[in-house]
Amino acid sequence: MGQNYLWDEDSPQINAFLAATGWNLKLMMKKLKKELLWLYYLWQKILSNSLSKKFIPLYL
């Protein structure tokens, strides 16, 4: 861990808690990014498949 700028007897515990929270947030953001990218590519695939099909107009 880096420099602890907190002053008090509880500062090491607070510093450890904040470091763990930051680490967990970093992992959660990686997971969220992965899931959102997967949804984006899935949506692009669905759109490209639907646009490549020839639609027959219903008002002929």
N, C-alpha and C positions, 0 to 999 in steps of 0.2 A: 504494500500500500504506500501511498505517497505521504507527503507532509501532513501532519495533523494540526490544523489551525484552531481547533476547539480548545477551550480552557475549562476545565472542571474535572472532578474525579470520574465523571461518567464519559468523558470525551473519547477514550479508546473504544468503549462499547458503541457509542454513537457513530464513530468513524467506521467501525466494522459493519454496523447495520447499513449505513449509507453506501458503503462499497458493495455489499451483497445486493442491495436494492438496485444499484446501477448495473451490476452484472446480470441480474435477472431481467431487467428491462432491455438490455442489449440482446439477450437470447430471445425474448418475446418479440422484439422488433424483427429479428432475422426470420423467425417462424412466420410472422405476419407478412413479411415481404415475399417469402416463398409461396405462401398460400394465395396472395393477391396476384402474383405473377402467373400462377397456375390458372387461376380464374380468368385472367386476361387472355392467356393463350387459348384456353378452352372457348371463350367467347369469340375470339378471332376465327377459330376453326369452324364454329357453328355458323358464323356470318359468311365465311368464304364458301362453305358448302351450300348454304341456302341461296347465295347470289349466283352460284355457278349453275344451278338448276334453271331450266327454262320454265317460266310460269305461263300458264294458259289463262288469258283473261276470262273472267266469268260473264262478261257482257257481250260476247260475240253474237 
